[in-house]
Amino acid sequence: MSLIDAVTNLVSRVQVWLSSADQTGLAVSLVLVSIVFGFRKPVAKMVIWALDRLMTRLSVGLSDQTKAALVVPTSVLIVTLSLFLTLDVLQFPPFADSLVRRILTSVAVLAVFSGWYNLCGPFVSLLSGDSRLDLKMESGWMERVARFGVVLFGITALLTVWEVDIASALTGVGVLGAGLAIATQDLIRNLVAGMNNISEKRFSVGDVVQIEGAFIGTVEKIDLRSTLLRGFDQIPRYIPNSELSNAVVLNYSQRSNRRVLLSIPFLLSTTPEQLSGICDGLRVHLKTSGDFDTSEEAPQYVYVEGLSDSAILVIFYAWTTTPDYENSLRVNEALTLKILELSHEFEASLAYPTQTIEMAKPD
């Protein structure tokens, strides 16, 4: 059959279909599809606005870039759904109807999975962030894994629409996956441990942490296999997530304040009146300086603690209002100056370790 004959045959089939189709229904369908096509973007923006409101309730808003990326797949999905509604009215021949339905289903699948692909970032941030604690973990690798899963499921869905038998392929993938799981068990263990660390919110990027029995450093990155900690010596250390998951981690950045604990030594010759005046002055400083947390939840002690070999000890125990290191230095400076001021005011001398040596007279 020549090309001209094929075209002629196709035109004749279309003419037969047009003559048998419901002309009124066909006109209404065309008008409906035209209206939906014309208002596809405003409707898509309304749907995205509703989605953004829902995500905001979950404490994760959509960025302007994500909203712009969702407009196209949402518009395509709206137009595709309107075309689906017109198929019963158009009454295509069986073969053409099946082909058109598969094409429209494929377009809808692509639109849905394209939207999910663009939403991977916000959903991952929902799983890895906590607005109440102002935590935000390094989640780039989680986003990559999520997008890979969306692409894989999207391809599977398309093959299912076109009735492509993928059972044998899935069997091969299963065997390959088992082999990869054995070969990459260390990677998988670290991956699961990294997800556990994130879900438990043990630390965040930027936190200062101490691995008990090891070292102190700042968390710079949490990746697929390891976590990057940079020590105060500026040397980066890549620690496997599985080791961090099983270790005792002290997170200094999550404390609400810093403790101030001093044991102030005075000479053994200091009188009770002098000690009482110094303690009262320190209590006034603790309450009125504004440097310390004076709530009921924060313990505060200023007492004569006891005697040592060469001094009378006064204990000062309190908590600063913030965990900031520079603020703690300022608080300790003000407290030290206050101690010196009170010791001069009450004419009491600070003690230091001394020893008395008695020399025996020669015979």
C-alpha positions as CSV (number, residue, x, y, z in Angstrom):
1,M,0.0,0.0,0.0
2,S,1.4,3.4,-1.0
3,L,1.5,6.4,1.3
4,I,-1.2,8.1,-0.6
5,D,-3.5,5.1,-0.2
6,A,-2.8,4.9,3.5
7,V,-3.6,8.6,4.0
8,T,-6.8,8.2,1.9
9,N,-7.8,5.2,4.0
10,L,-7.2,7.2,7.3
11,V,-9.2,10.2,6.0
12,S,-12.1,8.0,5.1
13,R,-12.1,6.3,8.5
14,V,-12.1,9.8,10.2
15,Q,-15.0,10.9,8.0
16,V,-17.0,7.8,8.9
17,W,-16.2,8.4,12.6
18,L,-17.3,12.1,12.3
19,S,-20.5,11.2,10.6
20,S,-21.4,8.6,13.3
21,A,-20.3,10.8,16.3
22,D,-22.7,12.9,18.4
23,Q,-22.1,16.3,16.9
24,T,-23.6,18.2,19.8
25,G,-21.6,16.2,22.3
26,L,-18.5,16.7,20.2
27,A,-19.0,20.5,20.1
28,V,-19.6,20.7,23.9
29,S,-16.5,18.6,24.5
30,L,-14.3,20.8,22.3
31,V,-15.7,23.9,24.1
32,L,-15.0,22.3,27.5
33,V,-11.5,21.3,26.6
34,S,-10.8,24.8,25.2
35,I,-12.0,26.5,28.4
36,V,-9.9,24.2,30.6
37,F,-6.9,24.8,28.3
38,G,-7.4,28.5,28.5
39,F,-7.7,28.6,32.3
40,R,-5.2,25.8,33.0
41,K,-2.6,28.1,34.6
42,P,-4.9,30.0,37.0
43,V,-6.5,26.7,38.1
44,A,-3.0,25.1,38.5
45,K,-1.9,28.1,40.7
46,M,-5.0,27.7,42.9
47,V,-4.1,24.0,43.4
48,I,-0.5,24.9,44.2
49,W,-1.7,27.6,46.6
50,A,-3.9,25.0,48.4
51,L,-0.9,22.6,48.5
52,D,1.3,25.4,49.9
53,R,-1.2,26.1,52.7
54,L,-1.2,22.4,53.6
55,M,2.6,22.3,53.7
56,T,2.7,25.4,55.8
57,R,0.5,23.7,58.4
58,L,3.2,21.0,58.5
59,S,5.8,23.8,59.1
60,V,7.3,23.3,55.6
61,G,6.4,26.0,53.0
62,L,7.1,25.7,49.3
63,S,9.7,28.0,47.8
64,D,8.9,30.2,44.9
65,Q,11.2,28.1,42.7
66,T,9.3,24.9,43.7
67,K,5.9,26.6,43.0
68,A,7.1,27.7,39.6
69,A,8.3,24.2,38.8
70,L,4.9,22.7,39.8
71,V,2.9,24.9,37.5
72,V,3.7,23.0,34.3
73,P,3.0,19.4,35.5
74,T,-0.2,20.6,37.3
75,S,-1.5,22.3,34.2
76,V,-0.7,19.2,32.1
77,L,-2.6,17.0,34.6
78,I,-5.6,19.3,34.6
79,V,-5.9,19.3,30.7
80,T,-5.3,15.6,30.6
81,L,-8.1,14.9,33.1
82,S,-10.5,17.1,31.0
83,L,-9.6,15.1,27.9
84,F,-10.3,11.9,29.8
85,L,-13.9,13.2,30.4
86,T,-14.5,13.7,26.7
87,L,-13.5,10.2,25.6
88,D,-16.9,8.6,26.2
89,V,-18.5,11.4,24.2
90,L,-16.1,11.1,21.2
91,Q,-16.6,7.3,20.9
92,F,-13.4,6.5,19.1
93,P,-13.0,3.1,17.4
94,P,-11.8,0.5,19.9
95,F,-8.2,0.5,18.7
96,A,-8.0,4.3,18.6
97,D,-9.8,4.6,22.0
98,S,-7.3,2.2,23.6
99,L,-4.4,4.0,22.1
100,V,-5.6,7.5,23.1
101,R,-6.4,6.3,26.7
102,R,-2.9,4.9,27.1
103,I,-1.3,8.1,25.7
104,L,-3.3,10.2,28.1
105,T,-2.6,7.9,31.0
106,S,1.1,8.1,30.2
107,V,1.0,11.9,30.1
108,A,-0.9,11.9,33.5
109,V,1.7,9.6,35.0
110,L,4.5,11.8,33.8
111,A,2.8,14.9,35.2
112,V,2.2,13.2,38.6
113,F,5.7,11.9,39.0
114,S,7.2,15.2,37.7
115,G,5.3,16.9,40.5
116,W,6.6,14.4,43.1
117,Y,10.1,14.9,41.8
118,N,9.9,18.6,42.5
119,L,8.4,18.0,45.9
120,C,11.2,15.7,47.1
121,G,13.2,18.6,48.5
122,P,10.4,20.1,50.7
123,F,9.3,16.6,51.9
124,V,12.9,15.7,52.8
125,S,13.2,19.0,54.7
126,L,10.0,18.0,56.6
127,L,11.6,14.8,57.7
128,S,15.0,16.2,58.6
129,G,14.2,19.6,60.1
130,D,12.6,20.8,63.3
131,S,11.4,24.4,63.4
132,R,10.9,24.4,67.2
133,L,14.6,23.6,67.8
134,D,15.8,25.5,64.8
135,L,17.5,22.4,63.4
136,K,18.3,21.7,59.9
137,M,20.3,18.7,58.8
138,E,22.4,18.2,55.7
139,S,19.8,16.4,53.6
140,G,21.1,16.6,50.0
141,W,21.8,12.9,49.9
142,M,18.3,12.1,51.1
143,E,16.9,14.3,48.4
144,R,18.9,12.5,45.7
145,V,17.8,9.1,47.0
146,A,14.1,10.2,47.0
147,R,14.3,11.6,43.5
148,F,16.0,8.3,42.3
149,G,13.1,6.4,43.8
150,V,10.5,8.7,42.1
151,V,12.2,8.2,38.7
152,L,12.3,4.4,39.2
153,F,8.7,4.1,40.2
154,G,7.7,6.5,37.3
155,I,9.4,4.3,34.7
156,T,7.7,1.2,36.2
157,A,4.3,2.9,36.1
158,L,4.8,3.9,32.4
159,L,5.8,0.3,31.5
160,T,2.7,-1.0,33.3
161,V,0.5,1.4,31.3
162,W,1.8,0.0,28.0
163,E,1.5,-3.6,29.4
164,V,5.2,-4.2,29.1
165,D,6.1,-7.4,30.9
166,I,8.8,-6.5,33.4
167,A,8.6,-9.6,35.6
168,S,11.8,-11.1,34.2
169,A,13.5,-7.7,34.4
170,L,12.4,-7.4,38.1
171,T,13.7,-10.9,38.8
172,G,17.1,-9.9,37.4
173,V,17.0,-6.6,39.3
174,G,16.2,-8.6,42.5
175,V,19.2,-10.9,42.0
176,L,21.4,-7.9,41.2
177,G,20.0,-6.0,44.2
178,A,20.9,-9.0,46.5
179,G,24.4,-9.0,45.2
180,L,24.7,-5.3,45.6
181,A,23.3,-5.5,49.1
182,I,26.0,-8.0,50.1
183,A,28.7,-6.0,48.4
184,T,27.6,-2.7,49.9
185,Q,26.4,-3.8,53.4
186,D,28.8,-1.3,55.0
187,L,27.3,1.5,52.9
188,I,23.7,0.4,53.8
189,R,24.6,0.2,57.5
190,N,26.0,3.7,57.5
191,L,23.0,4.9,55.5
192,V,20.5,3.5,58.0
193,A,22.7,4.9,60.9
194,G,22.7,8.3,59.3
195,M,18.9,8.3,59.0
196,N,18.7,7.3,62.7
197,N,21.0,10.1,63.7
198,I,18.8,12.6,61.7
199,S,15.5,11.2,63.1
200,E,16.8,11.3,66.7
201,K,18.1,14.9,66.1
202,R,21.2,14.1,68.0
203,F,23.1,16.9,66.3
204,S,22.7,19.4,63.4
205,V,25.1,21.0,60.9
206,G,26.9,23.7,62.8
207,D,26.7,22.1,66.2
208,V,29.7,21.6,68.4
209,V,29.8,18.0,69.6
210,Q,32.2,15.8,71.5
211,I,32.6,12.1,70.7
212,E,33.1,10.7,74.2
213,G,36.6,9.3,74.5
214,A,37.7,11.0,71.2
215,F,37.6,14.7,70.3
216,I,35.5,17.8,70.0
217,G,34.6,19.3,66.6
218,T,32.0,21.2,64.6
219,V,29.5,19.3,62.4
220,E,30.0,20.5,58.8
221,K,28.2,17.9,56.7
222,I,26.1,14.8,57.1
223,D,26.4,12.7,54.0
224,L,25.3,9.3,52.7
225,R,28.1,7.3,54.4
226,S,29.9,9.6,56.9
227,T,29.6,12.8,58.9
228,L,32.3,15.5,58.5
229,L,33.5,17.0,61.8
230,R,36.1,19.7,61.8
231,G,38.2,19.9,65.0
232,F,39.4,23.1,66.6
233,D,42.8,22.3,65.0
234,Q,40.9,22.8,61.6
235,I,41.6,19.2,60.6
236,P,38.5,17.6,58.9
237,R,37.5,14.2,60.2
238,Y,35.2,11.9,58.3
239,I,33.4,9.6,60.8
240,P,31.3,6.7,59.5
241,N,27.6,7.2,60.5
242,S,27.5,3.7,62.1
243,E,30.2,4.7,64.6
244,L,28.4,7.9,65.5
245,S,25.2,6.0,66.0
246,N,26.8,3.7,68.6
247,A,28.9,6.4,70.3
248,V,28.0,8.7,73.2
249,V,27.8,12.1,71.6
250,L,27.9,15.2,73.8
251,N,26.1,18.1,72.0
252,Y,27.3,21.4,73.5
253,S,25.2,23.5,71.1
254,Q,21.9,22.1,72.4
255,R,22.5,23.2,76.0
256,S,20.4,26.2,77.2
257,N,23.1,27.8,79.4
258,R,26.6,27.3,80.9
259,R,27.5,26.4,84.4
260,V,29.7,28.6,86.6
261,L,31.3,26.6,89.4
262,L,34.0,28.3,91.6
263,S,35.6,27.2,94.8
264,I,37.0,30.4,96.2
265,P,39.8,30.0,98.8
266,F,40.3,32.5,101.7
267,L,43.0,32.4,104.4
268,L,42.3,30.3,107.5
269,S,42.5,33.4,109.5
270,T,39.4,34.9,107.9
271,T,36.7,35.7,110.4
272,P,33.1,34.5,110.2
273,E,31.9,38.1,109.8
274,Q,34.2,38.6,106.8
275,L,33.0,35.3,105.2
276,S,29.3,36.2,105.9
277,G,29.7,39.6,104.2
278,I,31.5,38.1,101.2
279,C,28.8,35.5,100.7
280,D,26.0,38.1,101.0
281,G,27.8,40.3,98.4
282,L,28.1,37.3,96.0
283,R,24.4,36.5,96.5
284,V,23.4,40.1,95.7
285,H,25.7,40.0,92.6
286,L,24.1,36.7,91.5
287,K,20.5,38.1,91.8
288,T,21.0,41.6,90.4
289,S,23.8,41.4,87.8
290,G,21.5,39.9,85.1
291,D,24.3,37.5,84.2
292,F,22.8,34.4,85.7
293,D,19.6,32.4,85.4
294,T,17.7,33.0,88.7
295,S,14.6,30.9,87.9
296,E,13.6,28.0,90.1
297,E,14.7,25.5,87.4
298,A,18.4,26.7,87.7
299,P,20.1,25.8,91.0
300,Q,22.0,28.6,92.8
301,Y,24.4,28.1,95.7
302,V,26.7,30.5,97.6
303,Y,27.9,29.0,100.8
304,V,31.0,28.4,102.9
305,E,31.8,24.9,101.6
306,G,34.4,23.8,104.1
307,L,38.1,23.7,105.0
308,S,41.1,22.6,103.1
309,D,44.7,22.2,104.2
310,S,45.4,25.9,103.7
311,A,42.1,27.7,103.1
312,I,38.5,28.2,103.9
313,L,36.5,27.5,100.7
314,V,33.4,29.4,99.5
315,I,31.5,27.7,96.7
316,F,29.7,29.8,94.0
317,Y,27.4,27.7,91.8
318,A,25.1,29.2,89.2
319,W,24.1,29.1,85.5
320,T,24.5,31.8,82.8
321,T,21.4,33.0,80.9
322,T,22.8,31.9,77.5
323,P,25.2,29.2,76.2
324,D,27.3,31.7,74.3
325,Y,31.0,31.2,75.0
326,E,31.9,34.9,74.7
327,N,29.1,35.8,77.1
328,S,30.4,33.2,79.6
329,L,33.9,34.8,79.4
330,R,32.3,38.2,80.2
331,V,30.3,36.7,83.1
332,N,33.4,35.1,84.6
333,E,35.3,38.3,84.2
334,A,32.7,40.3,86.1
335,L,32.4,37.6,88.8
336,T,36.2,37.6,89.3
337,L,36.3,41.4,89.7
338,K,33.4,41.2,92.1
339,I,35.3,38.6,94.2
340,L,38.4,40.9,94.3
341,E,36.2,43.9,95.2
342,L,34.5,42.1,98.1
343,S,37.8,40.7,99.4
344,H,39.2,44.2,99.6
345,E,36.0,45.6,101.1
346,F,36.0,43.1,103.9
347,E,39.8,43.0,104.2
348,A,39.9,39.3,103.5
349,S,42.8,37.7,101.7
350,L,42.7,35.0,99.1
351,A,44.6,31.9,100.0
352,Y,47.0,29.9,98.0
353,P,48.6,26.5,98.7
354,T,51.4,26.9,101.3
355,Q,53.5,24.6,103.4
356,T,55.3,25.2,106.6
357,I,58.8,23.7,107.0
358,E,60.3,23.5,110.5
359,M,64.1,23.3,110.6
360,A,65.5,21.2,113.4
361,K,68.3,22.9,115.4
362,P,71.6,21.0,115.2
363,D,72.9,19.4,118.5
